[in-house]
Amino acid sequence: MLYIDYTWDCNPNGIILDKEFNSDQLGWSNGDMFKLVNINGRKMLVKIDPIEAFAKGHKVNEQIK
């Protein structure tokens, strides 16, 4: 699905999503983790399975200030 007319604030610390973007429709929730991968020359954020994040000892940021 393509999202048109959204504003994304990208900076070295992360991405701030548009206020109107409904991540619930994608099944995302607070605490979800993503990794940056390269697929056929295109960069993509891929959701990390919670078990993989736990097994690798990743800490979940509940809220970034």
N, C-alpha and C positions, 0 to 999 in steps of 0.2 A: 504494500500500500504506500502510495506517495502522499506526503503531507505538504500541501502548498499554502503559502501565506503565513507560515509560522516564523517566529523570531527565535534564534538560538544564539546564546551568548557563549562563545567558545574562547577559553583562555588556558594558560598553562596548568591551572589547578583543576579544571574540569569543564563541564558544559552545563549551563543553566537552561532548562527547557522552557519553552513558551508557556505562559500561564494557562492558555486554552488547551494545551496538549493533555489529553486524558490517557495517562499511562495504564490505568486500570483496564482499558479495553485490550491491552496487550498482555495482561496478566502480570504486569510488573507491580512490585510492592516495595515499601521502605525496607532498606537493608539488602536488596538485590545487588549482586556484584556482576560486573562485566569486564571482559578483557579485550584488548585491541589486537586484532589479528589481520593478516594480509592474505586475501583470497584472490588469486589471479590478478595481482597488481592493484586491487582495491582494498582500502582499509575498512574494517567493519568492527563494530562493537558486538560481542557475542556474550549472551548471558551465561554466567557460570552456575552450574548445578550446585545447590547448597551443600550437598555431600562432598563435592570436589573442593569447595571453599573450606569446609571444615577439615577435611583430610590434609589439606596443604597448610592448615594453620592460619588462614587469612582472618584478620579481624574485621568485623563488620562495623562500618561507621554509621551509627544510628542517626546522627545529625551533624552536618558540617556547619561550622559557625564562621 
